[in-house]
């Protein structure tokens, strides 16, 4: 194995894979290696809590590219390795196995690890996160002997898992600390809609609750105890309370970053960290985002990882172009496809476009009259056409946005 690569990519997720793909597409002829902690070559993460958990998609269909693709493009895969230290002065990284690998430029694309519970019982068997193939494979192995499931966290991951498990016939309860599900990412109308949908499918939704512990017997979880003293029986516990950006080696090497929210390592509009020849992309990269009012944020989405990867590839091939992309996200639950464009943080008004009862509608978010985001449920046309309104910050009256007889593209020049 070569101990030096012109571009060393740490992280074998969407961002790391796209960085290598973009470099080759842009004509980069130097050596490229991807270091990944897992034994697998890059694969898609979003299906883990959806199709893959449901058993509807085999792992081979999750691969971002087949193994032959990487070999044909001379991208070296260094799987099963975890980078634990970075020496920016000598341009080398060290793995947990003691390997030292040199680089010309380093692209940090490690994403994050699941935030764990710290209460008593957090380490019992039967307590799961959903972040890797191994996580979900273990969870699936236990489903045959599982009747009741407690999901801690009412965000996308928790709700997606709850939907799949309910469809598999499990008794599911979702425990959310805030007063509604999706509270960190969506407006109250959308939260209440999804709470209603889950309850209609037999999922119990408990909001405003605090978990104080996980009970167990013979080393295995048997329930979740709330701060009120109530214990909810559960054969399995799924924890979906966010991620912790994997940036400790960069921060230890002197990179500027955040130890509190939003966390991660700081990057500029070309995804450069404060360390020379070191870039960071994806979930772990904190950047000032114009669609979030200039706030320093991290975006946990495939789109962001891919767009940042392309930004770095352009920088390394002599055609720099600042990162500029309207954020978008999606979530599949039951037969509902939620597509979000823009960032709703700081909104001061919402407009409902369509009929929630018909299960096809959009929630438009406004700030000082300007369109800043849309949540579109089974409304693909609104999602596609709404992107231009977000990008331009269109100022429209509520009545204009609410009128479903007029397509959103009619307001593109407004």
C-alpha positions as CSV (number, residue, x, y, z in Angstrom):
1,X,0.0,0.0,0.0
2,X,1.3,3.4,-0.9
3,X,1.9,5.6,2.1
4,X,1.3,8.9,0.3
5,X,-1.6,10.1,-1.8
6,X,-2.1,13.4,-3.7
7,X,-5.6,13.6,-2.3
8,X,-6.5,11.6,0.8
9,X,-10.2,11.5,1.6
10,X,-11.1,10.5,5.2
11,X,-14.7,9.2,5.3
12,X,-16.3,6.8,2.9
13,X,-19.9,8.2,2.9
14,X,-21.6,10.3,0.3
15,X,-19.3,13.2,0.5
16,X,-16.1,11.2,0.4
17,X,-17.3,9.2,-2.6
18,X,-18.5,12.3,-4.4
19,X,-15.2,14.1,-3.8
20,X,-13.3,11.3,-5.6
21,X,-15.9,11.1,-8.4
22,X,-15.8,14.8,-9.0
23,X,-12.0,15.0,-9.0
24,X,-11.8,12.4,-11.8
25,X,-14.7,14.0,-13.7
26,X,-12.8,17.3,-13.6
27,X,-9.6,15.7,-15.0
28,X,-7.6,15.3,-11.8
29,X,-4.8,12.8,-12.6
30,X,-3.1,12.4,-9.2
31,X,-3.4,9.6,-6.8
32,X,-6.6,9.4,-4.7
33,X,-7.4,7.3,-1.7
34,X,-10.5,7.0,0.5
35,X,-10.1,5.9,4.1
36,X,-13.3,4.4,5.6
37,X,-13.8,3.2,9.1
38,X,-16.4,0.5,8.0
39,X,-15.4,-2.6,6.0
40,X,-17.7,-1.6,3.2
41,X,-17.0,0.6,0.2
42,X,-19.1,3.7,0.0
43,X,-22.9,3.1,0.2
44,X,-26.1,5.1,0.6
45,X,-27.1,6.0,4.1
46,X,-30.7,7.3,3.8
47,X,-32.2,3.9,3.0
48,X,-30.9,2.4,6.2
49,X,-33.9,3.7,8.2
50,X,-36.3,3.0,5.3
51,X,-36.0,0.4,2.6
52,X,-33.0,-1.5,4.0
53,X,-34.6,-1.7,7.5
54,X,-37.8,-2.9,6.0
55,X,-36.0,-5.6,4.0
56,X,-37.2,-4.2,0.7
57,X,-33.7,-3.4,-0.6
58,X,-30.6,-5.6,-0.5
59,X,-27.3,-4.1,0.6
60,X,-25.8,-4.5,-2.9
61,X,-28.4,-2.0,-4.2
62,X,-27.1,0.6,-1.6
63,X,-23.6,0.8,-3.1
64,X,-22.9,4.3,-4.5
65,X,-20.7,2.7,-7.1
66,X,-19.7,-0.9,-7.7
67,X,-16.1,-2.0,-6.6
68,X,-15.1,-2.1,-10.3
69,X,-15.9,1.6,-10.7
70,X,-13.3,2.7,-8.1
71,X,-10.7,0.3,-9.5
72,X,-11.1,1.6,-13.0
73,X,-10.6,5.2,-11.9
74,X,-7.6,4.4,-9.7
75,X,-9.3,5.3,-6.5
76,X,-7.7,3.3,-3.7
77,X,-10.1,2.1,-1.0
78,X,-8.6,1.8,2.5
79,X,-11.5,0.3,4.4
80,X,-11.7,-0.8,8.0
81,X,-9.4,2.0,9.1
82,X,-10.1,4.9,11.5
83,X,-8.0,8.0,11.4
84,X,-7.2,9.1,14.9
85,X,-4.6,11.9,14.4
86,X,-3.7,14.6,11.9
87,X,-0.3,16.2,11.6
88,X,-0.9,19.3,9.4
89,X,2.7,20.3,9.4
90,X,4.0,17.1,7.9
91,X,0.8,16.4,6.1
92,X,0.2,12.9,7.5
93,X,-2.6,11.1,9.3
94,X,-2.3,8.2,11.7
95,X,-4.8,5.4,11.9
96,X,-5.9,3.5,15.0
97,X,-3.9,0.6,13.7
98,X,-0.7,2.7,13.7
99,X,-0.4,3.3,10.0
100,X,0.9,6.7,8.9
101,X,-0.4,8.0,5.5
102,X,0.8,11.1,3.8
103,X,-1.2,13.5,1.7
104,X,-0.9,16.4,-0.6
105,X,-4.4,17.6,0.3
106,X,-6.7,16.2,2.9
107,X,-10.5,16.1,2.5
108,X,-12.3,15.4,5.8
109,X,-15.7,13.8,5.2
110,X,-16.3,11.8,8.3
111,X,-19.8,12.8,9.1
112,X,-20.7,12.0,12.6
113,X,-21.4,9.3,15.1
114,X,-24.8,8.7,16.7
115,X,-25.4,10.7,19.9
116,X,-25.8,8.1,22.7
117,X,-27.9,8.2,25.8
118,X,-25.9,8.7,29.0
119,X,-28.6,7.4,31.4
120,X,-28.4,4.1,33.3
121,X,-29.0,1.2,30.9
122,X,-27.8,3.0,27.8
123,X,-25.4,0.2,27.0
124,X,-27.7,-2.7,27.4
125,X,-28.2,-5.2,24.5
126,X,-31.3,-4.3,22.5
127,X,-30.5,-0.5,22.5
128,X,-29.8,0.6,18.9
129,X,-28.7,3.5,16.8
130,X,-29.3,3.7,13.0
131,X,-26.2,5.0,11.3
132,X,-24.3,2.1,9.6
133,X,-25.1,-1.1,7.8
134,X,-23.9,-3.0,10.9
135,X,-26.3,-1.1,13.1
136,X,-29.3,-2.1,11.0
137,X,-28.1,-5.6,10.4
138,X,-28.0,-6.2,14.1
139,X,-31.4,-4.5,14.6
140,X,-32.9,-6.7,11.9
141,X,-31.5,-9.9,13.5
142,X,-33.4,-9.1,16.7
143,X,-36.8,-8.3,15.1
144,X,-38.1,-11.8,15.2
145,X,-38.1,-11.8,19.0
146,X,-39.2,-8.2,19.3
147,X,-42.8,-7.2,20.0
148,X,-42.6,-3.7,21.4
149,X,-40.2,-0.9,20.4
150,X,-39.5,2.4,22.1
151,X,-38.1,5.0,19.8
152,X,-36.3,7.8,21.7
153,X,-36.4,11.0,19.5
154,X,-39.0,12.3,17.1
155,X,-36.8,13.5,14.3
156,X,-36.5,12.1,10.8
157,X,-34.6,8.9,11.8
158,X,-36.9,8.1,14.7
159,X,-40.1,8.6,12.7
160,X,-38.8,6.7,9.7
161,X,-37.9,3.8,11.8
162,X,-41.2,3.9,13.6
163,X,-43.1,3.8,10.3
164,X,-41.1,0.8,9.1
165,X,-41.5,-1.1,12.4
166,X,-45.3,-0.3,12.6
167,X,-45.7,-1.7,9.1
168,X,-43.8,-4.9,10.3
169,X,-46.5,-5.3,13.0
170,X,-44.5,-4.1,16.0
171,X,-46.1,-2.1,18.8
172,X,-44.2,1.2,18.6
173,X,-44.0,4.2,21.0
174,X,-42.1,7.4,20.1
175,X,-40.7,9.4,23.0
176,X,-39.9,13.1,22.2
177,X,-38.5,15.6,24.7
178,X,-40.0,18.6,22.9
179,X,-43.6,19.5,22.6
180,X,-44.0,18.1,19.1
181,X,-42.1,15.8,16.7
182,X,-39.9,17.4,14.0
183,X,-39.8,20.5,16.2
184,X,-36.2,21.4,15.2
185,X,-36.8,21.2,11.5
186,X,-40.5,22.0,10.7
187,X,-43.4,24.2,11.7
188,X,-46.2,23.1,14.0
189,X,-48.7,22.3,11.3
190,X,-46.4,19.7,9.7
191,X,-45.5,18.2,13.1
192,X,-49.2,17.8,14.0
193,X,-49.9,16.2,10.6
194,X,-47.2,13.6,11.1
195,X,-48.2,12.9,14.6
196,X,-51.7,12.2,13.3
197,X,-50.4,9.9,10.6
198,X,-48.4,7.9,12.9
199,X,-51.2,7.5,15.4
200,X,-53.5,6.4,12.6
201,X,-51.0,3.6,11.9
202,X,-51.0,2.5,15.5
203,X,-47.8,4.3,16.7
204,X,-48.1,5.9,20.1
205,X,-46.6,9.4,20.2
206,X,-45.5,10.8,23.5
207,X,-44.2,14.4,23.4
208,X,-42.8,16.6,26.2
209,X,-41.3,13.5,28.0
210,X,-37.9,13.1,29.4
211,X,-36.1,9.7,29.6
212,X,-34.3,9.0,32.9
213,X,-33.2,5.4,32.3
214,X,-33.4,2.2,30.4
215,X,-34.4,-0.9,32.4
216,X,-33.0,-4.3,31.7
217,X,-32.9,-7.9,32.7
218,X,-30.1,-10.4,32.1
219,X,-28.2,-7.7,30.3
220,X,-31.0,-6.8,27.8
221,X,-33.3,-3.8,27.6
222,X,-36.8,-4.4,28.9
223,X,-38.2,-0.8,29.0
224,X,-37.7,2.9,29.2
225,X,-38.2,4.9,32.4
226,X,-39.5,8.4,32.2
227,X,-38.6,11.3,34.6
228,X,-42.2,10.9,36.0
229,X,-41.3,7.4,37.2
230,X,-43.4,5.7,34.6
231,X,-41.7,2.7,32.8
232,X,-42.7,1.9,29.2
233,X,-42.2,-1.8,28.4
234,X,-40.0,-2.4,25.3
235,X,-38.1,-5.4,23.9
236,X,-36.1,-3.0,21.8
237,X,-35.0,0.7,22.1
238,X,-33.9,2.8,19.2
239,X,-32.1,6.0,19.9
240,X,-32.4,8.8,17.3
241,X,-31.3,12.0,19.1
242,X,-28.8,13.4,16.5
243,X,-25.2,13.0,15.8
244,X,-21.8,14.2,17.1
245,X,-19.6,15.5,14.3
246,X,-16.4,13.3,14.0
247,X,-13.8,16.1,14.0
248,X,-11.8,15.5,17.1
249,X,-8.5,14.7,15.2
250,X,-8.8,18.0,13.3
251,X,-9.5,20.1,16.4
252,X,-6.6,18.4,18.1
253,X,-4.4,19.4,15.2
254,X,-5.4,23.0,15.6
255,X,-8.4,23.5,13.3
256,X,-10.9,26.1,14.2
257,X,-14.2,24.5,15.2
258,X,-17.1,24.3,17.5
259,X,-17.3,22.4,20.7
260,X,-20.9,23.5,21.3
261,X,-23.8,23.8,18.8
262,X,-23.6,23.6,15.9
263,X,-20.4,21.6,16.4
264,X,-18.1,20.5,13.7
265,X,-15.1,22.2,12.1
266,X,-15.3,25.6,10.5
267,X,-14.9,26.0,6.8
268,X,-15.0,28.9,4.3
269,X,-17.0,29.2,1.1
270,X,-14.5,26.8,-0.6
271,X,-14.7,24.3,2.2
272,X,-11.2,25.1,3.5
273,X,-10.5,24.6,7.2
274,X,-8.0,26.8,9.0
275,X,-5.4,24.2,8.5
276,X,-3.4,24.4,5.2
277,X,-4.3,21.8,2.6
278,X,-7.2,20.5,4.7
279,X,-10.8,20.7,3.6
280,X,-14.0,19.5,5.4
281,X,-17.3,18.6,3.8
282,X,-20.7,17.3,4.7
283,X,-22.3,16.7,8.1
284,X,-19.1,17.7,10.0
285,X,-18.5,21.0,8.2
286,X,-19.8,24.2,9.9
287,X,-20.3,27.0,7.4
288,X,-22.0,30.3,7.1
289,X,-25.1,29.6,5.0
290,X,-26.9,32.4,3.2
291,X,-30.2,30.4,3.2
292,X,-30.0,30.3,7.0
293,X,-29.6,34.1,7.2
294,X,-25.9,33.8,7.3
295,X,-25.9,31.7,10.5
296,X,-23.1,29.2,11.1
297,X,-24.7,25.8,10.7
298,X,-24.0,22.2,9.8
299,X,-26.3,20.5,7.2
300,X,-26.9,16.8,7.6
301,X,-28.0,15.9,4.1
302,X,-26.7,14.0,1.1
303,X,-27.2,17.1,-1.1
304,X,-24.9,19.2,1.1
305,X,-22.2,16.5,1.2
306,X,-22.3,16.1,-2.6
307,X,-22.3,19.9,-3.3
308,X,-19.4,20.5,-0.9
309,X,-17.5,17.6,-2.4
310,X,-17.8,19.2,-5.8
311,X,-16.7,22.6,-4.4
312,X,-13.5,21.0,-3.1
313,X,-12.9,19.1,-6.4
314,X,-13.2,22.4,-8.3
315,X,-10.7,24.1,-5.9
316,X,-8.2,21.3,-6.3
317,X,-8.4,21.3,-10.1
318,X,-7.9,25.0,-10.6
319,X,-11.5,26.0,-11.3
320,X,-12.7,27.3,-7.9
321,X,-16.3,28.2,-7.4
322,X,-17.7,29.1,-4.0
323,X,-20.2,26.8,-2.4
324,X,-23.7,28.0,-3.2
325,X,-26.6,25.6,-3.0
326,X,-30.2,25.7,-1.9
327,X,-30.5,23.1,0.9
328,X,-32.9,20.2,0.3
329,X,-33.9,17.2,2.3
330,X,-36.4,14.3,2.1
331,X,-38.1,11.7,4.3
332,X,-40.3,8.7,3.4
333,X,-42.8,7.6,6.0
334,X,-45.6,5.2,5.0
335,X,-46.9,6.4,1.6
336,X,-45.9,10.0,2.4
337,X,-42.9,11.6,0.7
338,X,-41.8,14.7,2.4
339,X,-39.5,17.0,0.4
340,X,-38.0,20.1,1.9
341,X,-36.3,22.9,0.1
342,X,-34.7,25.8,1.9
343,X,-34.2,26.5,5.7
344,X,-37.2,27.4,7.8
345,X,-35.3,28.7,10.8
346,X,-36.3,32.2,11.7
347,X,-39.6,32.1,9.9
348,X,-42.4,34.4,11.1
349,X,-45.3,33.2,9.0
350,X,-46.5,30.0,7.2
351,X,-48.9,29.5,4.4
352,X,-50.7,26.2,3.8
353,X,-50.9,25.3,0.1
354,X,-53.3,22.5,-0.5
355,X,-55.4,20.2,1.7
356,X,-53.8,18.2,4.5
357,X,-56.8,15.9,4.6
358,X,-56.0,15.0,1.0
359,X,-52.4,14.1,2.1
360,X,-51.0,16.2,-0.6
361,X,-50.0,19.8,0.4
362,X,-47.1,22.2,1.0
363,X,-46.3,24.4,3.9
364,X,-44.5,27.6,2.8
365,X,-42.3,29.4,5.3
366,X,-41.9,33.2,5.1
367,X,-39.6,35.7,6.8
368,X,-40.6,39.3,6.5
369,X,-42.7,38.4,3.5
370,X,-39.9,36.5,1.7
371,X,-40.2,32.8,0.8
372,X,-37.4,30.9,2.7
373,X,-38.5,27.3,2.6
374,X,-41.2,24.8,1.7
375,X,-42.2,21.4,3.2
376,X,-43.9,19.5,0.4
377,X,-45.8,16.3,1.2
378,X,-46.7,14.3,-1.8
379,X,-46.4,17.5,-3.8
380,X,-43.5,17.1,-6.1
381,X,-44.5,19.9,-8.4
382,X,-44.5,22.4,-5.6
383,X,-41.1,21.1,-4.4
384,X,-39.5,21.5,-7.9
385,X,-41.0,24.8,-8.7
386,X,-40.6,26.2,-5.1
387,X,-36.8,26.0,-5.3
388,X,-36.5,29.1,-7.5
389,X,-38.7,31.1,-5.1
390,X,-36.4,30.2,-2.2
391,X,-33.2,30.9,-4.1
392,X,-34.5,34.4,-5.2
393,X,-36.1,35.1,-1.8
394,X,-39.4,35.9,-3.6
395,X,-41.8,38.2,-1.8
396,X,-45.4,37.0,-2.3
397,X,-48.7,37.5,-0.6
398,X,-50.2,34.6,1.4
399,X,-53.2,34.5,-1.0
400,X,-50.9,34.1,-4.0
401,X,-49.0,31.2,-2.4
402,X,-52.2,29.5,-1.1
403,X,-53.9,29.4,-4.5
404,X,-53.2,25.8,-5.8
405,X,-54.9,26.7,-9.1
406,X,-51.8,28.8,-9.9
407,X,-48.5,26.8,-10.2
408,X,-45.6,28.2,-8.2
409,X,-43.6,28.7,-11.4
410,X,-46.0,31.5,-12.2
411,X,-44.3,33.6,-9.5
412,X,-40.7,32.9,-10.5
413,X,-40.3,36.5,-11.9
414,X,-42.3,38.1,-9.1
